[in-house]
Amino acid sequence: MSVNASEVHTLQIVIMQMGVGFLFYGMQAALSGAAVTFMADIRSGLVIAAVAGLFISSTIEVVANMAFYVAQYPTFRYPSIPGLELLLTRLNVVIVVASRFNYVVSDTVVAWRAWVLWPEHLAVKVVLSLCIFCSFAGAVANCVIELRAPVALPDTFRSFIYTIPVLFTNVVATSLVGVRVWYYRRDVKGWMEQMTRRTRAEKILLLLVEVGLIYCLLWVVYIVMKAIDNPGNSRYAFGVLGNTYHSLTGIYATFIILAVAMQRSTTETLRETKFSQALRFAEPVSAQDQTTELDASVGTSLTYIHDGQRGESSTAGQSLQEEEYLRSRDVSRTDRCNVHE
């Protein structure tokens, strides 16, 4: 049974798509494991749930995508397999829902990062809330259209329903983080002019801005390629690239969580190192104890002379009494001598 050139080319494209998809899935798995490890020490259950949800969703999408291609392979030779269309429809539902779930959760994580950096600005919170709502509404609308009436609207328009809100949310969140970096450099670094090296907080913020810009650029490429919709080799290239975006969103969100977790873990370590030992002050010494200690220290060093002999008193009290006694006796002798004269 021979295989023609068209079937070979199609198989090559499918294998390439699956290979690239598993590559990015492996990267997300590694980042997810690292993020959960760091967050376990910080004990943030909600963030761990977000990382786990992204990873589980990517796992479902990768497995369903592979099953979608494998199920179609026999149709190259046997196009009329009973039940195949229903199976492909169900797999497509799983793929669409899983990928859109990743988009919404990723946008929520990005907005959360910007939200934390602007805790007292109501306008920023309102804008971020609207961004999350638009991302969620776009994802839900796209799922409904894809599953109910995919042929009612052009493919380009269907993709714009969720890609435009995703791009807008990430541009807004990245811009807010960038503005916060500018404020930090203007205010904090202005007070510490002697510091030439970047602080850890500044490095984390700059890293978030740089990665956010790259992520936004990837979505611009996706939207442009969808808008062009050129048949031929470019469509195959788009198929390979588009098959990675569900994992890219998970990688990006997990990377943000990991960066924040590493920063918090380092901060907690520094706090424990610096403040684990409490300051201990010496207990105050009473006046009586001070007098006793002074007498004891002086008593061991005082000397006295009696009858031409030099001796050392055992205590301060004894030496002072003997000296007083000798002085009074000498005075009395002198007085008696004067009287007799």
VMD Tcl script that draws the C-alpha trace (Angstrom):
set ca {
  {0.00 0.00 0.00}
  {1.84 3.09 -1.25}
  {1.66 6.55 0.28}
  {1.59 9.57 -2.01}
  {3.60 12.77 -1.59}
  {0.67 14.76 -0.23}
  {0.12 12.32 2.62}
  {3.82 12.36 3.47}
  {3.83 16.16 3.57}
  {0.75 16.22 5.79}
  {2.31 13.72 8.17}
  {5.46 15.82 8.37}
  {3.44 18.89 9.31}
  {1.50 16.96 11.93}
  {4.65 15.48 13.45}
  {6.28 18.91 13.52}
  {3.27 20.45 15.22}
  {3.13 17.73 17.84}
  {6.88 17.89 18.45}
  {6.90 21.66 18.97}
  {3.82 21.39 21.15}
  {5.45 18.79 23.40}
  {8.63 20.89 23.57}
  {6.84 23.89 25.00}
  {4.74 21.63 27.19}
  {7.94 20.24 28.72}
  {9.16 23.77 29.41}
  {5.92 24.56 31.17}
  {6.17 21.37 33.22}
  {9.66 22.33 34.42}
  {8.59 25.86 35.35}
  {5.47 24.57 37.07}
  {7.50 22.21 39.24}
  {9.90 24.98 40.21}
  {7.07 27.41 40.97}
  {5.21 24.92 43.16}
  {8.43 24.16 45.06}
  {9.01 27.82 45.88}
  {5.38 28.56 46.63}
  {5.16 25.61 49.01}
  {7.43 27.48 51.44}
  {5.39 30.67 51.13}
  {2.11 28.75 51.55}
  {0.05 30.52 48.92}
  {-2.70 28.06 48.06}
  {-4.47 30.23 45.49}
  {-1.32 30.79 43.43}
  {-0.43 27.10 43.57}
  {-3.94 26.31 42.34}
  {-3.40 28.69 39.40}
  {-0.12 26.99 38.46}
  {-1.68 23.55 38.77}
  {-4.71 24.62 36.75}
  {-2.55 25.96 33.93}
  {-0.47 22.81 33.83}
  {-3.46 20.46 33.91}
  {-5.17 22.46 31.19}
  {-2.06 22.31 29.00}
  {-1.80 18.57 29.61}
  {-5.40 18.05 28.54}
  {-4.89 20.20 25.45}
  {-1.70 18.39 24.39}
  {-3.23 14.93 24.82}
  {-6.46 15.91 23.06}
  {-4.53 17.53 20.22}
  {-2.45 14.40 19.72}
  {-5.58 12.23 19.79}
  {-7.20 14.57 17.26}
  {-4.40 14.00 14.76}
  {-4.04 10.28 15.44}
  {-7.77 9.73 14.97}
  {-7.62 11.31 11.52}
  {-4.70 9.22 10.29}
  {-6.82 6.23 9.10}
  {-8.93 8.58 7.00}
  {-6.04 8.90 4.59}
  {-6.95 5.42 3.37}
  {-10.43 4.90 4.81}
  {-12.33 8.22 4.77}
  {-15.66 6.81 5.92}
  {-15.02 5.56 9.46}
  {-18.21 5.41 11.55}
  {-18.26 7.68 14.60}
  {-15.11 9.56 13.58}
  {-16.85 12.89 13.06}
  {-18.45 12.78 16.49}
  {-15.10 11.90 18.07}
  {-13.33 14.77 16.33}
  {-16.06 17.17 17.41}
  {-15.70 16.17 21.04}
  {-11.91 16.43 20.88}
  {-12.24 19.87 19.34}
  {-14.47 20.94 22.23}
  {-11.82 19.80 24.71}
  {-9.04 21.59 22.81}
  {-10.93 24.86 22.51}
  {-12.07 24.97 26.14}
  {-8.63 24.02 27.52}
  {-6.77 26.60 25.46}
  {-9.23 29.40 26.27}
  {-9.00 28.51 29.94}
  {-5.24 29.04 29.77}
  {-5.71 32.44 28.16}
  {-8.09 33.65 30.86}
  {-5.99 32.37 33.78}
  {-2.81 33.79 32.26}
  {-4.40 37.21 31.82}
  {-5.64 37.07 35.40}
  {-2.12 36.36 36.68}
  {-0.69 39.21 34.61}
  {-3.35 41.61 35.88}
  {-2.75 40.41 39.45}
  {0.94 41.26 39.17}
  {0.13 44.80 38.04}
  {-2.65 45.06 40.65}
  {-0.22 44.35 43.49}
  {2.15 47.07 42.29}
  {-0.61 49.70 42.43}
  {-2.38 48.96 45.74}
  {-3.87 52.42 46.36}
  {-4.92 53.48 42.86}
  {-8.61 52.90 42.20}
  {-8.38 53.86 38.53}
  {-5.74 51.21 37.91}
  {-7.85 48.56 39.59}
  {-10.89 49.53 37.54}
  {-8.93 49.32 34.28}
  {-7.44 45.94 35.19}
  {-10.85 44.61 36.19}
  {-12.26 45.66 32.82}
  {-9.35 43.97 31.07}
  {-9.97 40.69 32.88}
  {-13.68 40.92 32.12}
  {-13.00 41.51 28.42}
  {-10.60 38.56 28.27}
  {-13.12 36.30 29.97}
  {-16.00 37.50 27.77}
  {-13.93 37.10 24.61}
  {-12.87 33.57 25.55}
  {-16.44 32.53 26.35}
  {-17.81 34.08 23.17}
  {-15.17 32.37 21.06}
  {-15.91 29.00 22.68}
  {-19.62 29.38 21.99}
  {-19.05 30.34 18.36}
  {-16.47 27.63 17.75}
  {-18.69 24.93 19.22}
  {-22.12 26.08 18.07}
  {-21.74 27.81 14.72}
  {-18.14 27.83 13.51}
  {-19.10 28.43 9.89}
  {-21.34 31.39 10.65}
  {-18.38 33.78 10.97}
  {-15.02 33.93 9.19}
  {-12.10 32.28 10.92}
  {-10.23 35.58 11.20}
  {-13.11 37.28 13.00}
  {-13.58 34.32 15.34}
  {-9.95 34.49 16.39}
  {-10.07 38.26 16.88}
  {-12.85 37.84 19.43}
  {-10.39 36.48 22.00}
  {-6.95 37.50 20.70}
  {-7.61 41.26 20.77}
  {-8.71 41.26 24.45}
  {-5.72 39.08 25.36}
  {-3.31 41.46 23.64}
  {-4.98 44.52 25.15}
  {-4.85 43.08 28.68}
  {-1.17 42.23 28.42}
  {-0.25 45.60 26.93}
  {-2.05 47.42 29.75}
  {-0.55 45.22 32.50}
  {2.97 45.42 31.07}
  {2.67 49.20 30.71}
  {1.59 49.54 34.34}
  {4.58 47.50 35.49}
  {6.84 49.65 33.29}
  {5.46 52.85 34.82}
  {6.07 51.42 38.28}
  {9.70 50.74 37.31}
  {10.04 54.35 36.19}
  {8.60 55.60 39.48}
  {10.96 53.32 41.39}
  {14.03 54.59 39.56}
  {12.92 58.19 39.96}
  {12.02 58.07 43.66}
  {13.95 55.28 45.35}
  {17.14 55.38 43.30}
  {17.12 59.17 43.58}
  {17.48 58.88 47.36}
  {20.26 56.32 47.10}
  {22.55 57.91 44.54}
  {25.55 56.08 45.92}
  {24.07 52.75 44.80}
  {25.33 51.89 41.32}
  {24.05 48.32 41.18}
  {20.42 47.45 40.57}
  {18.43 46.19 43.52}
  {16.66 42.85 43.47}
  {13.24 44.50 43.25}
  {14.33 46.55 40.25}
  {15.72 43.47 38.50}
  {12.47 41.57 39.00}
  {10.37 44.46 37.70}
  {12.58 44.96 34.64}
  {12.46 41.25 33.92}
  {8.67 41.28 34.06}
  {8.55 44.21 31.65}
  {10.93 42.58 29.18}
  {9.15 39.24 29.20}
  {5.80 41.01 28.94}
  {6.93 42.91 25.85}
  {8.08 39.68 24.20}
  {4.77 38.03 25.03}
  {2.82 40.96 23.54}
  {4.97 40.78 20.41}
  {4.13 37.09 20.01}
  {0.43 37.90 20.12}
  {0.93 40.63 17.52}
  {2.57 38.05 15.25}
  {-0.34 35.66 15.84}
  {-2.94 38.30 14.99}
  {-1.07 39.42 11.86}
  {-0.73 35.86 10.60}
  {-4.42 35.28 11.23}
  {-5.30 38.47 9.39}
  {-3.16 37.56 6.37}
  {-4.59 34.02 6.15}
  {-2.38 33.16 3.19}
  {-2.73 29.58 1.96}
  {0.34 27.52 1.29}
  {3.52 27.15 3.30}
  {2.72 30.16 5.51}
  {-0.43 28.40 6.71}
  {1.60 25.34 7.68}
  {4.05 27.57 9.53}
  {1.16 29.22 11.30}
  {-0.19 25.81 12.24}
  {3.12 24.93 13.90}
  {3.33 28.29 15.66}
  {-0.32 28.42 16.68}
  {-0.09 24.98 18.25}
  {2.28 26.36 20.90}
  {0.27 29.30 22.20}
  {-1.68 27.35 24.79}
  {1.63 26.35 26.38}
  {3.16 29.80 25.86}
  {0.41 31.37 27.92}
  {1.01 28.83 30.67}
  {4.77 29.39 30.51}
  {4.38 33.14 30.75}
  {1.98 33.07 33.70}
  {4.03 30.43 35.51}
  {7.20 32.43 34.94}
  {5.62 35.49 36.55}
  {4.55 33.43 39.55}
  {8.01 31.84 39.82}
  {9.75 35.22 39.69}
  {7.54 36.59 42.45}
  {8.00 33.42 44.52}
  {11.79 33.61 44.24}
  {11.73 37.24 45.32}
  {9.54 36.47 48.33}
  {11.60 33.42 49.26}
  {14.80 35.47 49.21}
  {13.18 38.20 51.28}
  {11.97 35.73 53.91}
  {15.43 34.14 54.08}
  {17.06 37.51 54.66}
  {14.54 38.35 57.36}
  {15.12 35.07 59.18}
  {18.89 35.50 58.94}
  {18.87 39.05 60.24}
  {16.22 38.82 62.94}
  {16.26 35.22 64.13}
  {18.23 36.19 67.26}
  {16.55 38.68 69.53}
  {18.55 41.54 71.02}
  {19.55 40.91 74.63}
  {20.42 43.80 76.94}
  {22.40 43.55 80.16}
  {20.33 43.55 83.32}
  {20.58 46.76 85.38}
  {22.81 46.55 88.43}
  {21.45 47.91 91.70}
  {23.31 50.51 93.75}
  {23.97 48.02 96.54}
  {25.52 45.54 94.12}
  {27.65 48.30 92.62}
  {28.90 49.29 96.11}
  {29.67 45.69 96.98}
  {31.55 45.12 93.75}
  {33.47 48.38 94.22}
  {34.41 47.46 97.79}
  {35.54 44.03 96.71}
  {37.65 45.38 93.88}
  {39.18 48.12 95.98}
  {39.70 45.89 98.98}
  {42.08 43.62 97.12}
  {44.35 46.49 96.13}
  {44.55 48.79 99.18}
  {47.70 48.66 101.26}
  {48.52 49.94 104.69}
  {51.67 50.54 106.75}
  {51.82 49.63 110.39}
  {54.92 49.96 112.49}
  {57.14 50.27 109.49}
  {55.74 47.11 107.88}
  {53.90 47.15 104.58}
  {50.85 44.92 104.32}
  {47.75 44.37 102.14}
  {44.24 44.34 103.51}
  {41.90 41.53 102.65}
  {38.87 43.81 102.39}
  {38.26 47.48 101.93}
  {36.40 47.78 105.24}
  {39.23 46.31 107.29}
  {41.89 48.45 105.64}
  {39.92 51.64 106.10}
  {39.23 50.85 109.76}
  {42.88 50.08 110.49}
  {44.09 53.21 108.74}
  {41.59 55.29 110.67}
  {42.70 53.64 113.90}
  {46.40 54.25 113.18}
  {45.74 57.85 112.19}
  {43.80 58.53 115.40}
  {46.51 56.87 117.52}
  {49.24 58.92 115.92}
  {47.26 62.07 116.49}
  {46.72 61.19 120.16}
  {50.46 60.54 120.65}
  {51.31 63.88 119.16}
  {48.85 65.63 121.42}
  {50.28 63.95 124.52}
  {53.77 64.95 123.56}
  {52.73 68.55 123.13}
  {51.02 68.55 126.49}
  {54.09 67.20 128.29}
  {56.28 69.76 126.68}
}
mol new
graphics top color blue
foreach p $ca { graphics top sphere $p radius 0.5 }
foreach p [lrange $ca 0 end-1] q [lrange $ca 1 end] { graphics top cylinder $p $q radius 0.2 }
display resetview
